[in-house]
């Protein structure tokens, strides 16, 4: 009889106890960070703190806090959903395990192996309910902090195309009909505006790094081409954006890259202000845009966005 009790208490509940112990690290080590996919490229893993009609405010594991514009968010994978699903399945299994083991647990109550058997009977359900509760609470907290992902309603024309500097949609054509005050307000590169502070640019581009006191740098694709992007500041205000369009195994040689961007910029900004064999310049809403062909074989094509019409602001440092 003692042998039968030992087999029932130890072997009979070995599987549910082992399952519960195996899933315990999943509950203890789960992250509360959401994965935010960005239209402009890449993703951000951070905890969502709060949101407003224009953006979502997040905090990374390193303690850095910044804002992600809603217009740049394509999707959010909130934390807790996977844990809730596993916890739900484990809870169902735990209930079945309790129903089938309660009678044996009662018979073994007070014996040497009774505690082990009864503990194994209830363990999956306890862990499953804990995981389900934690997952739902974490998911709910994150989704409520993010709020509605729909872009905010505008009483006037939206500020700028969110995903690309080469958007030639009807909204771009409508912008040309607005007042000079509106045009000046929308001058800049992609979502940036001239006069922004470094912190404001960081809020728009979470992956930028300070390559010097007055320059923030990042790498991201532009119109299908790998690009190094440098944001230049003067007196704490954004004055210039310098892009180096680098060659890759999947892109054309630099000379073809130059022709590609010349066509794209001409489609967006129309007739060039100046045009030569190795450079083309456009004047647009509060900005001057200059496209420069590579000086030597293998060098990148350069694209410079400048505040106003100051052509002398192109420097070798940017």
C-alpha positions in Angstrom: 0.0 0.0 0.0 2.8 2.4 0.8 4.4 1.7 -2.6 1.1 2.5 -4.3 0.8 5.8 -2.3 4.3 6.7 -3.3 3.6 6.1 -6.9 0.4 8.1 -6.8 2.0 11.0 -4.9 5.2 11.4 -6.8 4.8 9.9 -10.2 1.1 10.7 -10.6 1.7 14.4 -10.4 5.2 14.7 -11.9 3.9 16.1 -15.2 1.7 19.0 -13.9 4.3 20.0 -11.3 7.1 20.0 -13.9 4.9 21.9 -16.3 4.2 24.6 -13.6 7.8 24.9 -12.7 8.8 25.2 -16.3 6.4 28.1 -16.9 7.2 29.9 -13.7 10.2 31.8 -15.3 7.9 33.0 -18.1 5.7 34.8 -15.5 8.7 36.2 -13.5 10.7 37.3 -16.5 8.1 38.8 -18.7 8.6 42.3 -20.0 6.2 45.2 -19.8 7.7 46.8 -23.0 5.7 47.2 -26.2 7.1 46.9 -29.7 6.2 50.0 -31.7 6.6 49.6 -35.5 7.4 52.9 -37.2 6.4 54.0 -40.7 9.7 55.8 -41.1 11.5 52.5 -40.5 12.5 50.3 -37.6 10.8 49.7 -34.3 11.0 50.8 -30.7 10.9 48.5 -27.7 9.7 50.7 -24.8 7.1 50.9 -22.1 4.2 53.2 -23.0 3.7 55.8 -20.2 0.9 57.9 -21.6 -0.4 59.4 -24.9 -2.2 62.4 -26.3 -3.9 63.2 -29.6 -0.6 63.6 -31.4 1.8 61.1 -30.0 2.7 58.3 -27.6 5.2 58.9 -24.7 7.5 55.9 -23.9 10.3 55.0 -21.7 13.1 52.5 -22.6 14.8 50.0 -20.3 17.8 52.4 -20.1 15.5 55.1 -18.6 15.4 57.3 -21.8 12.0 59.0 -22.3 10.7 60.4 -25.6 7.7 60.8 -27.8 6.7 58.8 -30.9 4.3 60.7 -33.2 1.1 58.9 -34.0 1.6 59.7 -37.7 4.8 57.5 -37.6 3.2 54.5 -35.9 2.1 51.6 -38.1 1.4 49.0 -35.3 1.9 48.3 -31.6 2.5 44.9 -30.2 1.4 45.3 -26.6 3.0 43.3 -23.7 1.0 40.7 -21.8 -1.0 39.1 -24.6 1.2 36.0 -25.1 1.3 35.5 -21.3 -2.5 35.8 -21.0 -3.0 33.2 -23.8 -0.6 30.7 -22.1 -2.1 31.4 -18.7 -5.6 30.8 -20.1 -4.7 27.4 -21.5 -2.8 26.5 -18.3 -5.8 27.5 -16.2 -8.1 25.2 -18.2 -5.7 22.4 -17.8 -5.3 23.1 -14.1 -9.1 22.9 -13.5 -9.2 19.6 -15.3 -6.2 18.4 -13.2 -8.0 19.4 -10.0 -11.2 17.7 -11.0 -9.4 14.4 -11.7 -7.1 14.6 -8.7 -9.3 15.8 -5.9 -10.5 12.4 -4.8 -7.0 11.0 -4.6 -5.8 14.1 -2.9 -8.5 13.6 -0.2 -7.5 10.0 0.3 -3.8 10.9 0.7 -4.5 13.8 3.0 -2.4 13.6 6.2 0.0 11.0 4.7 3.7 11.5 3.9 3.1 11.9 0.2 -0.3 13.7 0.4 1.3 17.2 0.5 3.3 16.5 -2.7 0.4 15.1 -4.6 -2.1 17.8 -3.6 0.5 20.5 -4.4 1.0 19.1 -7.9 -2.8 19.0 -8.3 -3.3 22.7 -7.7 -0.1 24.1 -9.0 -1.0 24.4 -12.7 -4.3 26.2 -11.9 -2.7 28.6 -9.5 0.1 29.5 -11.9 -2.3 29.6 -14.9 -4.6 32.1 -13.1 -1.6 34.2 -12.0 -0.3 34.4 -15.6 -3.7 35.1 -17.0 -4.3 37.9 -14.5 -0.8 39.5 -15.0 -1.1 39.3 -18.8 -4.5 40.9 -19.0 -3.6 43.7 -16.5 -0.3 44.4 -18.4 -2.0 44.4 -21.8 -4.9 46.6 -20.6 -2.5 49.1 -19.0 -0.4 49.4 -22.2 -3.4 49.7 -24.5 -5.1 52.3 -22.3 -1.8 54.3 -22.1 -1.5 54.2 -25.9 -5.1 55.3 -26.4 -6.5 55.5 -29.9 -4.0 54.9 -32.6 -5.9 56.9 -35.2 -4.2 60.1 -36.3 -5.7 63.3 -34.7 -8.3 65.2 -36.7 -7.1 68.4 -38.4 -9.1 71.5 -39.0 -6.5 72.5 -41.6 -4.0 70.7 -43.8 -1.7 68.2 -42.0 1.7 69.4 -41.2 3.8 67.2 -43.4 4.0 63.7 -45.1 4.8 61.3 -42.3 6.7 58.5 -44.1 8.8 60.0 -46.8 10.4 63.1 -48.1 9.2 62.2 -51.6 5.4 62.0 -51.1 3.8 63.4 -54.2 0.2 62.7 -53.1 -2.7 65.1 -53.5 -2.1 66.5 -50.0 1.3 67.8 -51.1 -0.4 69.6 -54.0 -2.9 71.1 -51.7 -0.2 72.4 -49.4 1.1 74.6 -52.3 -2.1 76.6 -52.2 -1.8 77.7 -48.6 -0.6 81.0 -47.2 3.1 81.8 -46.8 2.7 81.5 -43.1 1.6 77.9 -43.5 4.4 77.1 -45.9 7.0 78.5 -43.6 5.6 76.4 -40.8 6.0 73.2 -42.7 9.6 73.8 -43.9 12.0 71.0 -43.0 12.8 67.3 -43.7 10.1 64.7 -43.3 8.5 65.3 -39.9 11.1 67.8 -38.7 10.7 71.6 -38.8 13.4 74.3 -39.0 14.1 75.7 -35.5 13.4 72.5 -33.7 15.7 71.7 -30.7 17.8 68.5 -30.5 15.3 67.0 -28.0 12.4 67.6 -30.4 14.3 65.8 -33.1 15.1 63.0 -30.7 11.4 62.6 -30.1 10.8 62.1 -33.8 13.8 59.8 -34.4 14.4 57.6 -31.4 17.5 56.0 -32.8 19.5 59.3 -33.4 22.9 59.6 -31.7 25.0 62.7 -31.1 28.1 62.5 -33.4 29.2 66.0 -32.2 27.7 68.7 -30.0 25.7 70.2 -32.9 24.9 67.1 -35.0 22.5 64.2 -34.5 23.0 61.2 -36.8 21.0 58.1 -37.7 20.8 55.5 -40.5 17.6 54.7 -42.3 16.4 53.9 -45.9 15.3 56.8 -48.1 13.3 56.0 -51.2 14.7 52.5 -51.2 18.3 53.5 -50.7 20.4 53.2 -47.5 21.2 56.6 -46.1 23.1 58.3 -43.3 21.1 61.2 -42.0 22.7 64.1 -40.0 20.7 66.8 -38.4 22.7 70.0 -38.0 22.0 72.6 -35.3 23.1 76.2 -34.8 22.4 77.8 -31.5 20.2 74.9 -30.5 18.0 75.2 -33.6 17.7 72.8 -36.5 19.2 74.5 -39.6 20.2 71.8 -42.0 19.7 68.1 -42.7 22.5 66.3 -44.6 22.0 62.9 -46.2 24.6 60.6 -47.7 23.0 58.0 -50.0 25.4 55.0 -49.8 25.8 52.2 -52.3 24.7 48.7 -51.4 24.7 45.3 -53.1 21.0 45.8 -54.1 21.2 49.4 -55.3 22.4 51.0 -58.5 25.9 52.6 -58.8 26.1 56.2 -57.3 25.6 57.9 -60.7 22.2 56.1 -61.1 21.3 57.0 -57.5 21.9 60.6 -58.4 19.6 60.3 -61.4 16.9 58.5 -59.4 16.8 61.2 -56.7 16.9 64.0 -59.3 13.7 62.6 -60.9 12.0 62.1 -57.5 12.9 65.6 -56.3 11.8 67.1 -59.6 8.5 65.4 -59.4 8.0 66.8 -55.9 9.4 70.3 -56.2 9.1 71.0 -59.9 11.5 73.1 -62.0 15.0 73.4 -60.4 16.3 76.7 -59.2 19.8 75.9 -60.6 21.0 72.8 -62.5 24.4 71.5 -63.6 26.1 68.3 -64.4 26.9 67.5 -60.8 24.4 69.4 -58.8 20.7 70.4 -58.8 19.0 72.9 -56.5 15.4 73.4 -55.7 13.7 76.1 -53.6 10.7 74.9 -51.7 8.4 75.8 -48.8 10.9 77.4 -46.3 13.8 75.2 -47.6 16.5 74.9 -50.1 17.3 71.4 -51.4 20.6 70.6 -53.1 21.5 67.3 -54.7 25.2 66.7 -55.2 26.7 64.0 -57.4 29.7 62.0 -56.0 33.1 63.6 -56.5 34.9 60.3 -57.0 34.1 56.8 -57.8 32.6 55.0 -54.9 31.7 58.1 -53.0 28.1 58.7 -51.8 25.5 60.9 -53.4 24.7 63.8 -51.1 21.3 65.5 -50.5 21.1 68.6 -48.3 18.0 70.3 -46.9 18.7 73.8 -45.7 16.6 76.4 -43.9 15.6 79.3 -46.2 17.7 80.0 -49.3 21.1 80.3 -47.8 23.2 78.3 -50.3 26.4 79.0 -48.3 25.4 76.9 -45.3 26.7 73.6 -46.9 29.8 72.7 -44.9 32.2 69.9 -44.9 31.4 69.1 -41.3 27.9 68.0 -42.1 
